[in-house]
Amino acid sequence: MVYSAMSATIENLKTAILGESKACAKYAAYASKAAQEGYPLIQKMFEAASKAERIHAMNHTKVLVKMGGEPLCYEFNIQVSDTATNLRDAIAGEIYEFTDMYPPMIVTAKEEGATDAVRSFSWANEAEKGHAALYSTALEQLEAGGKFNLPAEYYICPLCGDTFAAEKAPEKCPICNVPKSKYILI
């Protein structure tokens, strides 16, 4: 199928690439801040999510190029605060993506017959739900001031970016069926 350079799906892919790329950069910066503040388990979680967001951006970029779009160039000015504020920002960003951003993008891609975009958007949408849950758990524990009960290691699916606590990782990714042996350990 030939797509117009101005198709809504191409524009949505560009928006998603920028959003995922910014999230990747933010979470890397948030990981550094968590390390500075003495929260190595939250640092590890942000590092894993940063890697997952990069996978989402790469998937969207591959689809954009396949549809005839040009890869994007971008720079971000990342604002970093304390770890609790960074967690709140991350939660809000993830919830926005899976409730407001991706659902209409998926609908539009389906309407335009852009099956690769539907898959890329859908995979990211599902993975973002898991990221929001991870961040929410970390924020609850941080605010409680108690002992952290967070994973020390994470697995990331290299195909869809879904993220799992290493000790609870499924044998196959529930989003894209990649076997556990292919996961990336962070």
C-alpha positions as protocol buffer text, in pm:
chain_id: "A"
residue {
  index: 1
  type: MET
  ca { x: 0 y: 0 z: 0 }
}
residue {
  index: 2
  type: VAL
  ca { x: 125 y: 349 z: -85 }
}
residue {
  index: 3
  type: TYR
  ca { x: 78 y: 614 z: 183 }
}
residue {
  index: 4
  type: SER
  ca { x: 58 y: 986 z: 140 }
}
residue {
  index: 5
  type: ALA
  ca { x: 342 y: 1171 z: 310 }
}
residue {
  index: 6
  type: MET
  ca { x: 71 y: 1354 z: 502 }
}
residue {
  index: 7
  type: SER
  ca { x: -130 y: 1050 z: 612 }
}
residue {
  index: 8
  type: ALA
  ca { x: -255 y: 1070 z: 967 }
}
residue {
  index: 9
  type: THR
  ca { x: -71 y: 749 z: 1054 }
}
residue {
  index: 10
  type: ILE
  ca { x: 261 y: 892 z: 936 }
}
residue {
  index: 11
  type: GLU
  ca { x: 201 y: 1203 z: 1145 }
}
residue {
  index: 12
  type: ASN
  ca { x: 103 y: 983 z: 1442 }
}
residue {
  index: 13
  type: LEU
  ca { x: 421 y: 779 z: 1400 }
}
residue {
  index: 14
  type: LYS
  ca { x: 625 y: 1099 z: 1414 }
}
residue {
  index: 15
  type: THR
  ca { x: 442 y: 1207 z: 1730 }
}
residue {
  index: 16
  type: ALA
  ca { x: 495 y: 866 z: 1888 }
}
residue {
  index: 17
  type: ILE
  ca { x: 864 y: 859 z: 1794 }
}
residue {
  index: 18
  type: LEU
  ca { x: 920 y: 1197 z: 1956 }
}
residue {
  index: 19
  type: GLY
  ca { x: 724 y: 1095 z: 2267 }
}
residue {
  index: 20
  type: GLU
  ca { x: 903 y: 765 z: 2311 }
}
residue {
  index: 21
  type: SER
  ca { x: 1243 y: 920 z: 2241 }
}
residue {
  index: 22
  type: LYS
  ca { x: 1182 y: 1192 z: 2497 }
}
residue {
  index: 23
  type: ALA
  ca { x: 1067 y: 931 z: 2751 }
}
residue {
  index: 24
  type: CYS
  ca { x: 1386 y: 733 z: 2684 }
}
residue {
  index: 25
  type: ALA
  ca { x: 1599 y: 1041 z: 2753 }
}
residue {
  index: 26
  type: LYS
  ca { x: 1395 y: 1145 z: 3058 }
}
residue {
  index: 27
  type: TYR
  ca { x: 1410 y: 803 z: 3217 }
}
residue {
  index: 28
  type: ALA
  ca { x: 1787 y: 785 z: 3165 }
}
residue {
  index: 29
  type: ALA
  ca { x: 1819 y: 1123 z: 3338 }
}
residue {
  index: 30
  type: TYR
  ca { x: 1578 y: 1013 z: 3612 }
}
residue {
  index: 31
  type: ALA
  ca { x: 1790 y: 700 z: 3665 }
}
residue {
  index: 32
  type: SER
  ca { x: 2096 y: 920 z: 3726 }
}
residue {
  index: 33
  type: LYS
  ca { x: 1902 y: 1131 z: 3975 }
}
residue {
  index: 34
  type: ALA
  ca { x: 1776 y: 822 z: 4160 }
}
residue {
  index: 35
  type: ALA
  ca { x: 2136 y: 700 z: 4185 }
}
residue {
  index: 36
  type: GLN
  ca { x: 2249 y: 1038 z: 4323 }
}
residue {
  index: 37
  type: GLU
  ca { x: 1972 y: 1026 z: 4584 }
}
residue {
  index: 38
  type: GLY
  ca { x: 2065 y: 673 z: 4693 }
}
residue {
  index: 39
  type: TYR
  ca { x: 1784 y: 476 z: 4529 }
}
residue {
  index: 40
  type: PRO
  ca { x: 1964 y: 207 z: 4326 }
}
residue {
  index: 41
  type: LEU
  ca { x: 1650 y: -5 z: 4277 }
}
residue {
  index: 42
  type: ILE
  ca { x: 1459 y: 290 z: 4133 }
}
residue {
  index: 43
  type: GLN
  ca { x: 1764 y: 371 z: 3921 }
}
residue {
  index: 44
  type: LYS
  ca { x: 1754 y: 20 z: 3776 }
}
residue {
  index: 45
  type: MET
  ca { x: 1382 y: 49 z: 3703 }
}
residue {
  index: 46
  type: PHE
  ca { x: 1430 y: 378 z: 3517 }
}
residue {
  index: 47
  type: GLU
  ca { x: 1720 y: 229 z: 3320 }
}
residue {
  index: 48
  type: ALA
  ca { x: 1503 y: -65 z: 3213 }
}
residue {
  index: 49
  type: ALA
  ca { x: 1215 y: 161 z: 3113 }
}
residue {
  index: 50
  type: SER
  ca { x: 1450 y: 388 z: 2920 }
}
residue {
  index: 51
  type: LYS
  ca { x: 1567 y: 89 z: 2717 }
}
residue {
  index: 52
  type: ALA
  ca { x: 1206 y: -18 z: 2657 }
}
residue {
  index: 53
  type: GLU
  ca { x: 1111 y: 331 z: 2536 }
}
residue {
  index: 54
  type: ARG
  ca { x: 1404 y: 321 z: 2293 }
}
residue {
  index: 55
  type: ILE
  ca { x: 1265 y: -7 z: 2154 }
}
residue {
  index: 56
  type: HIS
  ca { x: 923 y: 159 z: 2105 }
}
residue {
  index: 57
  type: ALA
  ca { x: 1083 y: 454 z: 1923 }
}
residue {
  index: 58
  type: MET
  ca { x: 1289 y: 220 z: 1702 }
}
residue {
  index: 59
  type: ASN
  ca { x: 980 y: 13 z: 1615 }
}
residue {
  index: 60
  type: HIS
  ca { x: 786 y: 326 z: 1522 }
}
residue {
  index: 61
  type: THR
  ca { x: 1080 y: 455 z: 1316 }
}
residue {
  index: 62
  type: LYS
  ca { x: 1102 y: 128 z: 1120 }
}
residue {
  index: 63
  type: VAL
  ca { x: 733 y: 153 z: 1036 }
}
residue {
  index: 64
  type: LEU
  ca { x: 764 y: 523 z: 945 }
}
residue {
  index: 65
  type: VAL
  ca { x: 1046 y: 448 z: 700 }
}
residue {
  index: 66
  type: LYS
  ca { x: 859 y: 148 z: 557 }
}
residue {
  index: 67
  type: MET
  ca { x: 561 y: 377 z: 496 }
}
residue {
  index: 68
  type: GLY
  ca { x: 782 y: 626 z: 310 }
}
residue {
  index: 69
  type: GLY
  ca { x: 852 y: 874 z: 590 }
}
residue {
  index: 70
  type: GLU
  ca { x: 1191 y: 1014 z: 680 }
}
residue {
  index: 71
  type: PRO
  ca { x: 1363 y: 934 z: 1012 }
}
residue {
  index: 72
  type: LEU
  ca { x: 1341 y: 1218 z: 1261 }
}
residue {
  index: 73
  type: CYS
  ca { x: 1616 y: 1430 z: 1414 }
}
residue {
  index: 74
  type: TYR
  ca { x: 1547 y: 1574 z: 1756 }
}
residue {
  index: 75
  type: GLU
  ca { x: 1694 y: 1723 z: 2070 }
}
residue {
  index: 76
  type: PHE
  ca { x: 1532 y: 1744 z: 2411 }
}
residue {
  index: 77
  type: ASN
  ca { x: 1576 y: 1968 z: 2709 }
}
residue {
  index: 78
  type: ILE
  ca { x: 1509 y: 1735 z: 3001 }
}
residue {
  index: 79
  type: GLN
  ca { x: 1398 y: 1876 z: 3334 }
}
residue {
  index: 80
  type: VAL
  ca { x: 1497 y: 1659 z: 3630 }
}
residue {
  index: 81
  type: SER
  ca { x: 1357 y: 1698 z: 3979 }
}
residue {
  index: 82
  type: ASP
  ca { x: 1375 y: 1482 z: 4290 }
}
residue {
  index: 83
  type: THR
  ca { x: 1302 y: 1111 z: 4249 }
}
residue {
  index: 84
  type: ALA
  ca { x: 948 y: 1125 z: 4388 }
}
residue {
  index: 85
  type: THR
  ca { x: 855 y: 1405 z: 4147 }
}
residue {
  index: 86
  type: ASN
  ca { x: 1025 y: 1220 z: 3861 }
}
residue {
  index: 87
  type: LEU
  ca { x: 819 y: 909 z: 3942 }
}
residue {
  index: 88
  type: ARG
  ca { x: 498 y: 1113 z: 3942 }
}
residue {
  index: 89
  type: ASP
  ca { x: 593 y: 1260 z: 3604 }
}
residue {
  index: 90
  type: ALA
  ca { x: 673 y: 915 z: 3465 }
}
residue {
  index: 91
  type: ILE
  ca { x: 340 y: 774 z: 3588 }
}
residue {
  index: 92
  type: ALA
  ca { x: 148 y: 1063 z: 3431 }
}
residue {
  index: 93
  type: GLY
  ca { x: 336 y: 1019 z: 3102 }
}
residue {
  index: 94
  type: GLU
  ca { x: 273 y: 647 z: 3082 }
}
residue {
  index: 95
  type: ILE
  ca { x: -96 y: 684 z: 3169 }
}
residue {
  index: 96
  type: TYR
  ca { x: -133 y: 956 z: 2904 }
}
residue {
  index: 97
  type: GLU
  ca { x: 21 y: 727 z: 2643 }
}
residue {
  index: 98
  type: PHE
  ca { x: -201 y: 425 z: 2707 }
}
residue {
  index: 99
  type: THR
  ca { x: -524 y: 617 z: 2771 }
}
residue {
  index: 100
  type: ASP
  ca { x: -510 y: 922 z: 2543 }
}
residue {
  index: 101
  type: MET
  ca { x: -226 y: 897 z: 2291 }
}
residue {
  index: 102
  type: TYR
  ca { x: -212 y: 544 z: 2154 }
}
residue {
  index: 103
  type: PRO
  ca { x: -580 y: 439 z: 2139 }
}
residue {
  index: 104
  type: PRO
  ca { x: -678 y: 696 z: 1871 }
}
residue {
  index: 105
  type: MET
  ca { x: -352 y: 630 z: 1685 }
}
residue {
  index: 106
  type: ILE
  ca { x: -442 y: 261 z: 1670 }
}
residue {
  index: 107
  type: VAL
  ca { x: -791 y: 342 z: 1540 }
}
residue {
  index: 108
  type: THR
  ca { x: -652 y: 571 z: 1269 }
}
residue {
  index: 109
  type: ALA
  ca { x: -389 y: 319 z: 1162 }
}
residue {
  index: 110
  type: LYS
  ca { x: -660 y: 52 z: 1133 }
}
residue {
  index: 111
  type: GLU
  ca { x: -875 y: 289 z: 924 }
}
residue {
  index: 112
  type: GLU
  ca { x: -580 y: 359 z: 694 }
}
residue {
  index: 113
  type: GLY
  ca { x: -489 y: -11 z: 666 }
}
residue {
  index: 114
  type: ALA
  ca { x: -146 y: 48 z: 821 }
}
residue {
  index: 115
  type: THR
  ca { x: -110 y: -292 z: 988 }
}
residue {
  index: 116
  type: ASP
  ca { x: 255 y: -244 z: 1084 }
}
residue {
  index: 117
  type: ALA
  ca { x: 166 y: 81 z: 1261 }
}
residue {
  index: 118
  type: VAL
  ca { x: -127 y: -88 z: 1436 }
}
residue {
  index: 119
  type: ARG
  ca { x: 111 y: -351 z: 1571 }
}
residue {
  index: 120
  type: SER
  ca { x: 381 y: -103 z: 1676 }
}
residue {
  index: 121
  type: PHE
  ca { x: 129 y: 129 z: 1847 }
}
residue {
  index: 122
  type: SER
  ca { x: -50 y: -163 z: 2014 }
}
residue {
  index: 123
  type: TRP
  ca { x: 271 y: -317 z: 2148 }
}
residue {
  index: 124
  type: ALA
  ca { x: 384 y: 15 z: 2295 }
}
residue {
  index: 125
  type: ASN
  ca { x: 38 y: 82 z: 2437 }
}
residue {
  index: 126
  type: GLU
  ca { x: 37 y: -248 z: 2627 }
}
residue {
  index: 127
  type: ALA
  ca { x: 394 y: -210 z: 2752 }
}
residue {
  index: 128
  type: GLU
  ca { x: 319 y: 139 z: 2887 }
}
residue {
  index: 129
  type: LYS
  ca { x: 56 y: -7 z: 3120 }
}
residue {
  index: 130
  type: GLY
  ca { x: 326 y: -221 z: 3283 }
}
residue {
  index: 131
  type: HIS
  ca { x: 561 y: 76 z: 3312 }
}
residue {
  index: 132
  type: ALA
  ca { x: 295 y: 281 z: 3491 }
}
residue {
  index: 133
  type: ALA
  ca { x: 241 y: -4 z: 3736 }
}
residue {
  index: 134
  type: LEU
  ca { x: 615 y: -33 z: 3807 }
}
residue {
  index: 135
  type: TYR
  ca { x: 644 y: 340 z: 3868 }
}
residue {
  index: 136
  type: SER
  ca { x: 335 y: 344 z: 4090 }
}
residue {
  index: 137
  type: THR
  ca { x: 475 y: 67 z: 4308 }
}
residue {
  index: 138
  type: ALA
  ca { x: 807 y: 247 z: 4342 }
}
residue {
  index: 139
  type: LEU
  ca { x: 638 y: 576 z: 4432 }
}
residue {
  index: 140
  type: GLU
  ca { x: 419 y: 408 z: 4695 }
}
residue {
  index: 141
  type: GLN
  ca { x: 724 y: 250 z: 4857 }
}
residue {
  index: 142
  type: LEU
  ca { x: 924 y: 573 z: 4839 }
}
residue {
  index: 143
  type: GLU
  ca { x: 644 y: 775 z: 4996 }
}
residue {
  index: 144
  type: ALA
  ca { x: 593 y: 513 z: 5268 }
}
residue {
  index: 145
  type: GLY
  ca { x: 955 y: 567 z: 5367 }
}
residue {
  index: 146
  type: GLY
  ca { x: 1000 y: 200 z: 5434 }
}
residue {
  index: 147
  type: LYS
  ca { x: 1212 y: -73 z: 5290 }
}
residue {
  index: 148
  type: PHE
  ca { x: 1203 y: -103 z: 4913 }
}
residue {
  index: 149
  type: ASN
  ca { x: 1068 y: -427 z: 4774 }
}
residue {
  index: 150
  type: LEU
  ca { x: 1156 y: -360 z: 4412 }
}
residue {
  index: 151
  type: PRO
  ca { x: 1333 y: -586 z: 4163 }
}
residue {
  index: 152
  type: ALA
  ca { x: 1709 y: -558 z: 4133 }
}
residue {
  index: 153
  type: GLU
  ca { x: 1700 y: -677 z: 3771 }
}
residue {
  index: 154
  type: TYR
  ca { x: 1458 y: -647 z: 3483 }
}
residue {
  index: 155
  type: TYR
  ca { x: 1402 y: -824 z: 3155 }
}
residue {
  index: 156
  type: ILE
  ca { x: 1297 y: -626 z: 2852 }
}
residue {
  index: 157
  type: CYS
  ca { x: 1144 y: -786 z: 2546 }
}
residue {
  index: 158
  type: PRO
  ca { x: 1366 y: -684 z: 2254 }
}
residue {
  index: 159
  type: LEU
  ca { x: 1073 y: -685 z: 2010 }
}
residue {
  index: 160
  type: CYS
  ca { x: 795 y: -492 z: 2188 }
}
residue {
  index: 161
  type: GLY
  ca { x: 966 y: -336 z: 2491 }
}
residue {
  index: 162
  type: ASP
  ca { x: 751 y: -502 z: 2755 }
}
residue {
  index: 163
  type: THR
  ca { x: 935 y: -495 z: 3087 }
}
residue {
  index: 164
  type: PHE
  ca { x: 933 y: -757 z: 3363 }
}
residue {
  index: 165
  type: ALA
  ca { x: 1086 y: -805 z: 3705 }
}
residue {
  index: 166
  type: ALA
  ca { x: 1354 y: -1065 z: 3634 }
}
residue {
  index: 167
  type: GLU
  ca { x: 1227 y: -1307 z: 3897 }
}
residue {
  index: 168
  type: LYS
  ca { x: 871 y: -1290 z: 3757 }
}
residue {
  index: 169
  type: ALA
  ca { x: 943 y: -1286 z: 3385 }
}
residue {
  index: 170
  type: PRO
  ca { x: 710 y: -1504 z: 3180 }
}
residue {
  index: 171
  type: GLU
  ca { x: 845 y: -1776 z: 2955 }
}
residue {
  index: 172
  type: LYS
  ca { x: 703 y: -1588 z: 2656 }
}
residue {
  index: 173
  type: CYS
  ca { x: 626 y: -1219 z: 2623 }
}
residue {
  index: 174
  type: PRO
  ca { x: 250 y: -1180 z: 2670 }
}
residue {
  index: 175
  type: ILE
  ca { x: 241 y: -902 z: 2409 }
}
residue {
  index: 176
  type: CYS
  ca { x: 445 y: -1042 z: 2119 }
}
residue {
  index: 177
  type: ASN
  ca { x: 534 y: -1404 z: 2215 }
}
residue {
  index: 178
  type: VAL
  ca { x: 913 y: -1360 z: 2213 }
}
residue {
  index: 179
  type: PRO
  ca { x: 1069 y: -1640 z: 2423 }
}
residue {
  index: 180
  type: LYS
  ca { x: 1235 y: -1553 z: 2754 }
}
residue {
  index: 181
  type: SER
  ca { x: 1572 y: -1666 z: 2616 }
}
residue {
  index: 182
  type: LYS
  ca { x: 1571 y: -1357 z: 2390 }
}
residue {
  index: 183
  type: TYR
  ca { x: 1494 y: -1101 z: 2665 }
}
residue {
  index: 184
  type: ILE
  ca { x: 1745 y: -827 z: 2747 }
}
residue {
  index: 185
  type: LEU
  ca { x: 1864 y: -831 z: 3109 }
}
residue {
  index: 186
  type: ILE
  ca { x: 1905 y: -492 z: 3278 }
}
